[in-house]
Amino acid sequence: MFFDEPSPAVIVAVVNNNKILLTRSVGWQHPYWGLVAGHIQRGETAEEAAAREVNEETGLPTYRLTILGTYTVKERDLLMIGFKAETNANKVRRSRELESAEWLTLNKHLPLRPNSVAHKIVVKILSGR
């Protein structure tokens, strides 16, 4: 029997006080920004993957990692586990995967794709949940 199983991934909202780190991956053709994200590796917990992805893509250390929920992305066959991670650092060391990474004020007018997982996570953070 064959099961069509989604690939587990993490998506992380990195915040520093009232700022949130938004990213753009190399090759994106649309005008929107996103959050740090990546696949969970074999033998790794979701929390370990979240911290690793943030560090690999941005060089930022994180603390107080909070799970915000799970989200499906059917068109990409993903099960995404959303996190909020805090950092005290400001200097981003972008990986080759990222075209840009910028700190923006955390508010409801961020350049995120409407109804995307990143957008849903930011709405959840702003609502205090």
FIPA-448526 format. One record per residue: residue in three letters; y, z, x of N, C-alpha, C in turn. Coordinates in Angstrom, 3 decimals. Each point is the difference from the previous one (the first is absolute). Layout:
<recs>
<rest=ALA | n.v=Y | n.w=Z | n.u=X | ca.v=Y | ca.w=Z | ca.u=X | c.v=Y | c.w=Z | c.u=X>
...
</recs>
This chain:
<recs>
<rest=MET | n.v=-1.176 | n.w=0.000 | n.u=0.842 | ca.v=1.176 | ca.w=0.000 | ca.u=-0.842 | c.v=1.239 | c.w=0.000 | c.u=0.887>
<rest=PHE | n.v=1.002 | n.w=-0.750 | n.u=-0.382 | ca.v=1.246 | ca.w=-0.126 | ca.u=0.759 | c.v=1.133 | c.w=0.705 | c.u=-0.748>
<rest=PHE | n.v=0.737 | n.w=0.822 | n.u=0.725 | ca.v=1.169 | ca.w=0.668 | ca.u=-0.572 | c.v=1.247 | c.w=-0.553 | c.u=0.657>
<rest=ASP | n.v=0.951 | n.w=-0.402 | n.u=-0.788 | ca.v=1.276 | ca.w=-0.493 | ca.u=0.520 | c.v=0.884 | c.w=1.204 | c.u=0.274>
<rest=GLU | n.v=-0.034 | n.w=0.495 | n.u=1.229 | ca.v=0.690 | ca.w=1.235 | ca.u=0.346 | c.v=1.328 | c.w=-0.278 | c.u=0.687>
<rest=PRO | n.v=1.054 | n.w=0.695 | n.u=-0.427 | ca.v=1.293 | ca.w=-0.186 | ca.u=0.666 | c.v=0.007 | c.w=0.658 | c.u=1.370>
<rest=SER | n.v=0.876 | n.w=-0.480 | n.u=0.841 | ca.v=0.167 | ca.w=0.562 | ca.u=1.333 | c.v=0.979 | c.w=1.178 | c.u=-0.085>
<rest=PRO | n.v=-0.348 | n.w=1.160 | n.u=0.574 | ca.v=0.925 | ca.w=1.140 | ca.u=-0.045 | c.v=1.117 | c.w=-0.147 | c.u=1.016>
<rest=ALA | n.v=1.218 | n.w=0.307 | n.u=-0.437 | ca.v=1.179 | ca.w=-0.105 | ca.u=0.858 | c.v=0.953 | c.w=1.136 | c.u=-0.325>
<rest=VAL | n.v=0.941 | n.w=0.218 | n.u=0.898 | ca.v=1.033 | ca.w=1.017 | ca.u=-0.224 | c.v=1.364 | c.w=-0.674 | c.u=-0.030>
<rest=ILE | n.v=0.927 | n.w=0.613 | n.u=-0.714 | ca.v=1.396 | ca.w=-0.422 | ca.u=-0.015 | c.v=0.818 | c.w=1.277 | c.u=0.077>
<rest=VAL | n.v=0.981 | n.w=0.015 | n.u=0.909 | ca.v=0.676 | ca.w=1.247 | ca.u=0.341 | c.v=1.517 | c.w=-0.137 | c.u=-0.088>
<rest=ALA | n.v=0.603 | n.w=0.875 | n.u=-0.788 | ca.v=1.462 | ca.w=0.120 | ca.u=-0.040 | c.v=0.377 | c.w=1.038 | c.u=1.050>
<rest=VAL | n.v=0.635 | n.w=-0.448 | n.u=1.074 | ca.v=0.426 | ca.w=0.897 | ca.u=1.074 | c.v=1.443 | c.w=0.401 | c.u=-0.285>
<rest=VAL | n.v=0.232 | n.w=1.309 | n.u=-0.123 | ca.v=1.340 | ca.w=0.486 | ca.u=-0.320 | c.v=0.497 | c.w=0.980 | c.u=1.060>
<rest=ASN | n.v=1.314 | n.w=-0.009 | n.u=0.160 | ca.v=0.685 | ca.w=0.922 | ca.u=0.894 | c.v=1.248 | c.w=0.451 | c.u=-0.752>
<rest=ASN | n.v=-0.071 | n.w=1.200 | n.u=-0.577 | ca.v=1.055 | ca.w=0.521 | ca.u=-0.872 | c.v=0.212 | c.w=-0.955 | c.u=-1.160>
<rest=ASN | n.v=1.180 | n.w=-0.607 | n.u=-0.136 | ca.v=0.258 | ca.w=-0.892 | ca.u=-1.144 | c.v=-0.154 | c.w=-1.474 | c.u=0.373>
<rest=LYS | n.v=-0.683 | n.w=-0.282 | n.u=1.099 | ca.v=-0.223 | ca.w=-1.382 | ca.u=0.449 | c.v=-1.470 | c.w=-0.356 | c.u=-0.148>
<rest=ILE | n.v=-0.258 | n.w=-1.282 | n.u=-0.266 | ca.v=-1.363 | ca.w=-0.517 | ca.u=-0.077 | c.v=-0.094 | c.w=-1.205 | c.u=0.919>
<rest=LEU | n.v=-1.130 | n.w=-0.135 | n.u=0.678 | ca.v=-0.205 | ca.w=-1.121 | ca.u=0.904 | c.v=-0.614 | c.w=-1.167 | c.u=-0.767>
<rest=LEU | n.v=0.727 | n.w=-1.113 | n.u=-0.030 | ca.v=-0.523 | ca.w=-1.217 | ca.u=-0.613 | c.v=-0.330 | c.w=-0.989 | c.u=1.097>
<rest=THR | n.v=-1.029 | n.w=-0.805 | n.u=-0.245 | ca.v=-0.474 | ca.w=-0.943 | ca.u=0.997 | c.v=-0.142 | c.w=-1.404 | c.u=-0.587>
<rest=ARG | n.v=0.034 | n.w=-0.976 | n.u=0.910 | ca.v=-0.306 | ca.w=-1.393 | ca.u=-0.345 | c.v=-0.994 | c.w=-0.507 | c.u=1.018>
<rest=SER | n.v=-1.115 | n.w=-0.503 | n.u=-0.490 | ca.v=-1.025 | ca.w=-0.549 | ca.u=0.886 | c.v=0.382 | c.w=-1.392 | c.u=0.482>
<rest=VAL | n.v=-0.479 | n.w=-0.352 | n.u=1.173 | ca.v=0.223 | ca.w=-1.331 | ca.u=0.552 | c.v=-0.567 | c.w=-1.032 | c.u=-0.972>
<rest=GLY | n.v=0.762 | n.w=-1.041 | n.u=-0.270 | ca.v=-0.480 | ca.w=-1.089 | ca.u=-0.841 | c.v=0.286 | c.w=0.131 | c.u=-1.482>
<rest=TRP | n.v=0.548 | n.w=1.133 | n.u=-0.427 | ca.v=0.326 | ca.w=0.123 | ca.u=-1.426 | c.v=1.072 | c.w=-1.029 | c.u=-0.356>
<rest=GLN | n.v=-0.234 | n.w=-0.736 | n.u=-1.075 | ca.v=0.931 | ca.w=-1.033 | ca.u=-0.434 | c.v=0.924 | c.w=0.470 | c.u=-1.127>
<rest=HIS | n.v=-0.318 | n.w=1.122 | n.u=-0.624 | ca.v=0.790 | ca.w=0.524 | ca.u=-1.110 | c.v=1.090 | c.w=0.939 | c.u=0.531>
<rest=PRO | n.v=0.980 | n.w=0.347 | n.u=-0.831 | ca.v=1.111 | ca.w=0.842 | ca.u=0.461 | c.v=-0.260 | c.w=1.503 | c.u=-0.044>
<rest=TYR | n.v=-1.162 | n.w=0.407 | n.u=-0.463 | ca.v=-0.262 | ca.w=1.425 | ca.u=-0.216 | c.v=-0.464 | c.w=0.716 | c.u=1.268>
<rest=TRP | n.v=0.132 | n.w=1.312 | n.u=-0.045 | ca.v=-0.464 | ca.w=0.871 | ca.u=1.073 | c.v=-1.203 | c.w=0.773 | c.u=-0.518>
<rest=GLY | n.v=-0.682 | n.w=0.709 | n.u=0.877 | ca.v=-1.166 | ca.w=0.772 | ca.u=-0.398 | c.v=-0.070 | c.w=1.311 | c.u=0.766>
<rest=LEU | n.v=-1.167 | n.w=0.617 | n.u=-0.080 | ca.v=-0.276 | ca.w=1.258 | ca.u=0.692 | c.v=-1.088 | c.w=-0.245 | c.u=1.043>
<rest=VAL | n.v=-0.177 | n.w=0.928 | n.u=0.897 | ca.v=-1.075 | ca.w=-0.092 | ca.u=0.984 | c.v=-1.330 | c.w=0.010 | c.u=-0.748>
<rest=ALA | n.v=-0.897 | n.w=-0.907 | n.u=0.371 | ca.v=-1.292 | ca.w=-0.084 | ca.u=-0.683 | c.v=-1.049 | c.w=-0.554 | c.u=0.944>
<rest=GLY | n.v=-1.252 | n.w=0.280 | n.u=-0.315 | ca.v=-1.095 | ca.w=-0.538 | ca.u=0.795 | c.v=-1.343 | c.w=0.464 | c.u=-0.511>
<rest=HIS | n.v=-1.037 | n.w=-0.590 | n.u=0.546 | ca.v=-1.365 | ca.w=0.301 | ca.u=-0.430 | c.v=-0.525 | c.w=1.282 | c.u=0.632>
<rest=ILE | n.v=-0.872 | n.w=0.656 | n.u=-0.735 | ca.v=-0.693 | ca.w=1.183 | ca.u=0.510 | c.v=-1.175 | c.w=-0.489 | c.u=0.840>
<rest=GLN | n.v=-0.121 | n.w=0.542 | n.u=1.202 | ca.v=-1.086 | ca.w=-0.396 | ca.u=0.885 | c.v=-1.257 | c.w=0.818 | c.u=-0.286>
<rest=ARG | n.v=-1.146 | n.w=-0.556 | n.u=0.356 | ca.v=-1.280 | ca.w=0.686 | ca.u=-0.181 | c.v=0.040 | c.w=1.356 | c.u=0.700>
<rest=GLY | n.v=-0.430 | n.w=1.058 | n.u=-0.704 | ca.v=-0.036 | ca.w=1.346 | ca.u=0.555 | c.v=1.317 | c.w=0.734 | c.u=-0.037>
<rest=GLU | n.v=1.002 | n.w=-0.584 | n.u=-0.619 | ca.v=1.344 | ca.w=0.577 | ca.u=-0.040 | c.v=0.318 | c.w=0.473 | c.u=-1.415>
<rest=THR | n.v=0.672 | n.w=1.140 | n.u=-0.128 | ca.v=0.456 | ca.w=0.444 | ca.u=-1.316 | c.v=1.274 | c.w=-0.755 | c.u=-0.356>
<rest=ALA | n.v=0.360 | n.w=0.034 | n.u=-1.264 | ca.v=1.242 | ca.w=-0.652 | ca.u=-0.428 | c.v=1.204 | c.w=0.638 | c.u=0.689>
<rest=GLU | n.v=-0.024 | n.w=1.320 | n.u=0.151 | ca.v=1.106 | ca.w=0.704 | ca.u=0.658 | c.v=0.121 | c.w=-0.419 | c.u=1.465>
<rest=GLU | n.v=-1.125 | n.w=-0.119 | n.u=0.677 | ca.v=0.014 | ca.w=-0.447 | ca.u=1.397 | c.v=0.526 | c.w=-1.426 | c.u=0.100>
<rest=ALA | n.v=-0.412 | n.w=-0.861 | n.u=-0.933 | ca.v=0.465 | ca.w=-1.387 | ca.u=-0.004 | c.v=1.506 | c.w=-0.079 | c.u=-0.235>
<rest=ALA | n.v=0.508 | n.w=0.819 | n.u=-0.906 | ca.v=1.436 | ca.w=-0.002 | ca.u=-0.293 | c.v=0.800 | c.w=0.380 | c.u=1.245>
<rest=ALA | n.v=-0.387 | n.w=1.070 | n.u=0.655 | ca.v=0.710 | ca.w=0.434 | ca.u=1.212 | c.v=-0.131 | c.w=-1.048 | c.u=1.109>
<rest=ARG | n.v=-1.187 | n.w=-0.573 | n.u=0.150 | ca.v=-0.217 | ca.w=-1.012 | ca.u=1.033 | c.v=0.849 | c.w=-1.236 | c.u=-0.246>
<rest=GLU | n.v=0.000 | n.w=-0.499 | n.u=-1.238 | ca.v=0.770 | ca.w=-1.200 | ca.u=-0.315 | c.v=1.489 | c.w=0.206 | c.u=0.254>
<rest=VAL | n.v=0.530 | n.w=1.148 | n.u=-0.403 | ca.v=1.422 | ca.w=0.275 | ca.u=0.240 | c.v=0.282 | c.w=-0.006 | c.u=1.498>
<rest=ASN | n.v=-0.854 | n.w=0.670 | n.u=0.768 | ca.v=0.212 | ca.w=0.067 | ca.u=1.443 | c.v=-0.164 | c.w=-1.359 | c.u=0.660>
<rest=GLU | n.v=-1.024 | n.w=-0.759 | n.u=-0.390 | ca.v=-0.221 | ca.w=-1.325 | ca.u=0.596 | c.v=1.134 | c.w=-0.974 | c.u=-0.308>
<rest=GLU | n.v=0.465 | n.w=-0.003 | n.u=-1.244 | ca.v=1.004 | ca.w=-0.988 | ca.u=-0.405 | c.v=1.428 | c.w=0.396 | c.u=0.361>
<rest=THR | n.v=0.264 | n.w=1.310 | n.u=0.121 | ca.v=1.391 | ca.w=0.438 | ca.u=0.187 | c.v=0.207 | c.w=0.952 | c.u=1.175>
<rest=GLY | n.v=-1.071 | n.w=0.569 | n.u=0.533 | ca.v=0.129 | ca.w=0.979 | ca.u=1.071 | c.v=0.462 | c.w=1.366 | c.u=-0.467>
<rest=LEU | n.v=0.107 | n.w=0.209 | n.u=-1.305 | ca.v=0.505 | ca.w=1.263 | ca.u=-0.534 | c.v=-1.109 | c.w=1.024 | c.u=-0.196>
<rest=PRO | n.v=0.253 | n.w=1.251 | n.u=0.388 | ca.v=-0.940 | ca.w=1.076 | ca.u=-0.330 | c.v=0.246 | c.w=0.420 | c.u=-1.452>
<rest=THR | n.v=-1.031 | n.w=0.483 | n.u=-0.656 | ca.v=0.160 | ca.w=0.442 | ca.u=-1.387 | c.v=-0.533 | c.w=1.411 | c.u=-0.185>
<rest=TYR | n.v=0.487 | n.w=0.641 | n.u=-1.043 | ca.v=-0.523 | ca.w=1.299 | ca.u=-0.415 | c.v=0.124 | c.w=0.064 | c.u=-1.514>
<rest=ARG | n.v=-0.556 | n.w=1.030 | n.u=-0.587 | ca.v=0.020 | ca.w=0.209 | ca.u=-1.451 | c.v=-0.351 | c.w=-1.282 | c.u=-0.760>
<rest=LEU | n.v=-1.211 | n.w=-0.462 | n.u=0.230 | ca.v=-0.512 | ca.w=-1.186 | ca.u=-0.669 | c.v=-0.469 | c.w=0.393 | c.u=-1.400>
<rest=THR | n.v=0.536 | n.w=-0.658 | n.u=-1.011 | ca.v=-0.317 | ca.w=0.317 | ca.u=-1.395 | c.v=-0.541 | c.w=-1.237 | c.u=-0.698>
<rest=ILE | n.v=-1.157 | n.w=0.128 | n.u=-0.641 | ca.v=-0.543 | ca.w=-1.128 | ca.u=-0.758 | c.v=0.748 | c.w=-0.105 | c.u=-1.330>
<rest=LEU | n.v=0.403 | n.w=-1.217 | n.u=-0.340 | ca.v=0.770 | ca.w=-0.225 | ca.u=-1.225 | c.v=-0.806 | c.w=-0.664 | c.u=-1.101>
<rest=GLY | n.v=-1.103 | n.w=-0.643 | n.u=0.367 | ca.v=-0.823 | ca.w=-0.657 | ca.u=-1.012 | c.v=-0.763 | c.w=-1.169 | c.u=0.576>
<rest=THR | n.v=-0.775 | n.w=-0.631 | n.u=-0.864 | ca.v=-0.750 | ca.w=-1.188 | ca.u=0.401 | c.v=0.458 | c.w=-1.180 | c.u=-0.846>
<rest=TYR | n.v=-0.074 | n.w=-1.171 | n.u=0.601 | ca.v=0.528 | ca.w=-1.208 | ca.u=-0.633 | c.v=-0.938 | c.w=-1.162 | c.u=0.310>
<rest=THR | n.v=-0.207 | n.w=-0.870 | n.u=-0.973 | ca.v=-0.816 | ca.w=-1.182 | ca.u=0.241 | c.v=0.899 | c.w=-1.216 | c.u=0.166>
<rest=VAL | n.v=-0.417 | n.w=-0.870 | n.u=0.891 | ca.v=0.671 | ca.w=-1.282 | ca.u=0.207 | c.v=-1.095 | c.w=-1.042 | c.u=-0.160>
<rest=LYS | n.v=-0.195 | n.w=-0.431 | n.u=-1.236 | ca.v=-1.131 | ca.w=-0.867 | ca.u=-0.330 | c.v=0.041 | c.w=-1.332 | c.u=0.735>
<rest=GLU | n.v=1.189 | n.w=-0.595 | n.u=0.128 | ca.v=0.092 | ca.w=-1.309 | ca.u=0.652 | c.v=-0.338 | c.w=0.057 | c.u=1.492>
<rest=ARG | n.v=0.036 | n.w=1.180 | n.u=0.590 | ca.v=-0.349 | ca.w=0.151 | ca.u=1.423 | c.v=-1.263 | c.w=0.842 | c.u=0.165>
<rest=ASP | n.v=-0.621 | n.w=0.376 | n.u=-1.123 | ca.v=-1.252 | ca.w=0.763 | ca.u=0.007 | c.v=0.123 | c.w=1.295 | c.u=0.802>
<rest=LEU | n.v=1.078 | n.w=0.757 | n.u=-0.272 | ca.v=0.273 | ca.w=1.245 | ca.u=0.710 | c.v=0.023 | c.w=1.200 | c.u=-0.942>
<rest=LEU | n.v=-0.446 | n.w=1.117 | n.u=0.505 | ca.v=0.227 | ca.w=1.294 | ca.u=-0.627 | c.v=0.921 | c.w=0.729 | c.u=0.980>
<rest=MET | n.v=1.256 | n.w=0.178 | n.u=-0.380 | ca.v=0.991 | ca.w=0.603 | ca.u=0.883 | c.v=0.209 | c.w=1.465 | c.u=-0.355>
<rest=ILE | n.v=-0.011 | n.w=0.833 | n.u=1.021 | ca.v=0.257 | ca.w=1.428 | ca.u=-0.150 | c.v=1.411 | c.w=0.238 | c.u=0.508>
<rest=GLY | n.v=0.870 | n.w=0.440 | n.u=-0.900 | ca.v=1.405 | ca.w=0.159 | ca.u=0.337 | c.v=0.330 | c.w=1.387 | c.u=0.512>
<rest=PHE | n.v=0.822 | n.w=0.050 | n.u=1.035 | ca.v=0.418 | ca.w=1.262 | ca.u=0.614 | c.v=1.506 | c.w=0.049 | c.u=0.185>
<rest=LYS | n.v=0.489 | n.w=1.219 | n.u=0.072 | ca.v=1.340 | ca.w=0.279 | ca.u=0.509 | c.v=-0.226 | c.w=0.758 | c.u=1.301>
<rest=ALA | n.v=0.662 | n.w=-0.433 | n.u=1.071 | ca.v=-0.095 | ca.w=0.678 | ca.u=1.294 | c.v=1.412 | c.w=0.309 | c.u=0.470>
<rest=GLU | n.v=0.186 | n.w=1.188 | n.u=0.519 | ca.v=1.310 | ca.w=0.374 | ca.u=0.514 | c.v=0.012 | c.w=-0.117 | c.u=1.519>
<rest=THR | n.v=1.185 | n.w=-0.247 | n.u=0.536 | ca.v=0.185 | ca.w=-0.055 | ca.u=1.441 | c.v=1.364 | c.w=0.583 | c.u=0.339>
<rest=ASN | n.v=0.129 | n.w=0.514 | n.u=1.211 | ca.v=1.294 | ca.w=0.465 | ca.u=0.508 | c.v=0.607 | c.w=-1.023 | c.u=0.943>
<rest=ALA | n.v=-0.765 | n.w=-1.030 | n.u=0.317 | ca.v=0.449 | ca.w=-1.016 | ca.u=0.956 | c.v=0.791 | c.w=-1.097 | c.u=-0.708>
<rest=ASN | n.v=0.889 | n.w=-0.643 | n.u=0.730 | ca.v=0.799 | ca.w=-1.105 | ca.u=-0.539 | c.v=-0.249 | c.w=-1.325 | c.u=0.703>
<rest=LYS | n.v=-0.364 | n.w=0.057 | n.u=1.272 | ca.v=-0.146 | ca.w=-1.212 | ca.u=0.799 | c.v=-1.341 | c.w=-0.670 | c.u=-0.281>
<rest=VAL | n.v=0.074 | n.w=-1.202 | n.u=-0.538 | ca.v=-1.196 | ca.w=-0.771 | ca.u=-0.346 | c.v=-0.355 | c.w=-0.930 | c.u=1.162>
<rest=ARG | n.v=-1.272 | n.w=-0.018 | n.u=0.351 | ca.v=-0.536 | ca.w=-0.934 | ca.u=0.994 | c.v=-0.891 | c.w=-0.973 | c.u=-0.772>
<rest=ARG | n.v=0.560 | n.w=-1.133 | n.u=-0.390 | ca.v=-0.700 | ca.w=-0.981 | ca.u=-0.832 | c.v=-1.184 | c.w=-0.629 | c.u=0.722>
<rest=SER | n.v=-1.115 | n.w=-0.118 | n.u=-0.728 | ca.v=-1.156 | ca.w=-0.727 | ca.u=0.539 | c.v=0.230 | c.w=-1.496 | c.u=-0.201>
<rest=ARG | n.v=-0.878 | n.w=-0.795 | n.u=0.568 | ca.v=0.093 | ca.w=-1.466 | ca.u=-0.169 | c.v=-0.260 | c.w=-0.436 | c.u=-1.433>
<rest=GLU | n.v=-0.616 | n.w=0.882 | n.u=-0.800 | ca.v=-0.275 | ca.w=-0.323 | ca.u=-1.405 | c.v=1.276 | c.w=-0.047 | c.u=-0.836>
<rest=LEU | n.v=1.034 | n.w=0.702 | n.u=0.467 | ca.v=1.225 | ca.w=0.129 | ca.u=-0.788 | c.v=1.121 | c.w=-0.882 | c.u=0.527>
<rest=GLU | n.v=0.632 | n.w=-0.691 | n.u=-0.931 | ca.v=1.204 | ca.w=-0.771 | ca.u=0.316 | c.v=1.204 | c.w=0.945 | c.u=0.055>
<rest=SER | n.v=0.013 | n.w=0.982 | n.u=-0.921 | ca.v=1.112 | ca.w=0.953 | ca.u=-0.094 | c.v=-0.501 | c.w=1.333 | c.u=-0.529>
<rest=ALA | n.v=0.747 | n.w=1.029 | n.u=0.349 | ca.v=-0.227 | ca.w=1.346 | ca.u=-0.543 | c.v=1.352 | c.w=0.691 | c.u=0.004>
<rest=GLU | n.v=0.424 | n.w=0.466 | n.u=-1.170 | ca.v=1.329 | ca.w=0.599 | ca.u=-0.112 | c.v=-0.025 | c.w=1.243 | c.u=-0.881>
<rest=TRP | n.v=0.819 | n.w=0.978 | n.u=0.392 | ca.v=0.200 | ca.w=1.199 | ca.u=-0.812 | c.v=1.060 | c.w=-0.316 | c.u=-1.044>
<rest=LEU | n.v=-0.323 | n.w=0.226 | n.u=-1.274 | ca.v=0.949 | ca.w=-0.191 | ca.u=-1.095 | c.v=0.080 | c.w=1.287 | c.u=-0.805>
<rest=THR | n.v=1.118 | n.w=0.197 | n.u=-0.665 | ca.v=0.149 | ca.w=1.173 | ca.u=-0.859 | c.v=-0.990 | c.w=-0.106 | c.u=-1.156>
<rest=LEU | n.v=-0.722 | n.w=1.076 | n.u=-0.222 | ca.v=-1.013 | ca.w=0.042 | ca.u=-1.052 | c.v=0.696 | c.w=0.029 | c.u=-1.364>
<rest=ASN | n.v=-0.083 | n.w=-1.120 | n.u=-0.729 | ca.v=0.580 | ca.w=-0.091 | ca.u=-1.342 | c.v=-0.747 | c.w=-1.061 | c.u=-0.794>
<rest=LYS | n.v=0.397 | n.w=-0.191 | n.u=-1.231 | ca.v=-0.728 | ca.w=-0.929 | ca.u=-0.871 | c.v=0.379 | c.w=-1.465 | c.u=0.215>
<rest=HIS | n.v=0.939 | n.w=-0.272 | n.u=0.904 | ca.v=0.460 | ca.w=-1.378 | ca.u=0.213 | c.v=-0.474 | c.w=-0.570 | c.u=1.338>
<rest=LEU | n.v=-1.229 | n.w=0.272 | n.u=0.350 | ca.v=-0.552 | ca.w=-0.507 | ca.u=1.252 | c.v=-0.542 | c.w=-1.422 | c.u=-0.197>
<rest=PRO | n.v=0.000 | n.w=-0.811 | n.u=1.068 | ca.v=-0.453 | ca.w=-1.399 | ca.u=-0.113 | c.v=-1.527 | c.w=-0.144 | c.u=-0.003>
<rest=LEU | n.v=-0.644 | n.w=0.627 | n.u=-0.991 | ca.v=-1.452 | ca.w=-0.056 | ca.u=-0.146 | c.v=-0.367 | c.w=-0.940 | c.u=-1.142>
<rest=ARG | n.v=-1.149 | n.w=-0.642 | n.u=0.117 | ca.v=-0.458 | ca.w=-0.877 | ca.u=-1.087 | c.v=-0.223 | c.w=0.853 | c.u=-1.249>
<rest=PRO | n.v=0.603 | n.w=-0.374 | n.u=-1.125 | ca.v=-0.202 | ca.w=0.773 | ca.u=-1.234 | c.v=-1.493 | c.w=0.107 | c.u=-0.341>
<rest=ASN | n.v=-0.404 | n.w=1.176 | n.u=-0.415 | ca.v=-1.375 | ca.w=0.297 | ca.u=-0.407 | c.v=-1.024 | c.w=-0.079 | c.u=1.126>
<rest=SER | n.v=0.447 | n.w=-0.114 | n.u=1.242 | ca.v=-0.932 | ca.w=0.024 | ca.u=1.127 | c.v=-0.470 | c.w=1.436 | c.u=0.222>
<rest=VAL | n.v=-1.044 | n.w=0.165 | n.u=0.789 | ca.v=-0.472 | ca.w=1.345 | ca.u=0.325 | c.v=1.110 | c.w=0.775 | c.u=0.711>
<rest=ALA | n.v=0.705 | n.w=-0.646 | n.u=0.924 | ca.v=1.101 | ca.w=0.658 | ca.u=0.711 | c.v=1.056 | c.w=0.495 | c.u=-0.991>
<rest=HIS | n.v=0.349 | n.w=-0.833 | n.u=-0.958 | ca.v=0.985 | ca.w=0.376 | ca.u=-1.020 | c.v=-0.494 | c.w=1.197 | c.u=-0.814>
<rest=LYS | n.v=-1.261 | n.w=-0.020 | n.u=-0.410 | ca.v=-0.556 | ca.w=1.100 | ca.u=-0.787 | c.v=0.020 | c.w=1.311 | c.u=0.786>
<rest=ILE | n.v=-0.274 | n.w=-0.073 | n.u=1.293 | ca.v=0.019 | ca.w=1.200 | ca.u=0.837 | c.v=1.410 | c.w=0.570 | c.u=0.101>
<rest=VAL | n.v=0.982 | n.w=-0.869 | n.u=0.223 | ca.v=1.398 | ca.w=0.469 | ca.u=0.095 | c.v=0.448 | c.w=0.609 | c.u=-1.317>
<rest=VAL | n.v=-0.347 | n.w=-0.612 | n.u=-1.118 | ca.v=0.349 | ca.w=0.568 | ca.u=-1.317 | c.v=-0.607 | c.w=1.392 | c.u=-0.147>
<rest=LYS | n.v=-1.246 | n.w=0.154 | n.u=0.434 | ca.v=-0.664 | ca.w=1.302 | ca.u=-0.083 | c.v=0.712 | c.w=1.037 | c.u=0.874>
<rest=ILE | n.v=0.396 | n.w=-0.389 | n.u=1.196 | ca.v=0.728 | ca.w=0.923 | ca.u=0.887 | c.v=1.343 | c.w=0.393 | c.u=-0.611>
<rest=LEU | n.v=0.719 | n.w=-0.983 | n.u=-0.520 | ca.v=1.315 | ca.w=0.287 | ca.u=-0.610 | c.v=-0.108 | c.w=0.882 | c.u=-1.231>
<rest=SER | n.v=-1.101 | n.w=-0.101 | n.u=-0.721 | ca.v=-0.170 | ca.w=0.818 | ca.u=-1.201 | c.v=-0.465 | c.w=1.412 | c.u=0.343>
<rest=GLY | n.v=-0.277 | n.w=0.236 | n.u=1.288 | ca.v=-0.399 | ca.w=1.332 | ca.u=0.429 | c.v=-1.451 | c.w=0.347 | c.u=-0.227>
<rest=ARG | n.v=-0.829 | n.w=-0.998 | n.u=-0.323 | ca.v=-1.430 | ca.w=0.247 | ca.u=-0.232 | c.v=-0.809 | c.w=-0.243 | c.u=1.234>
</recs>
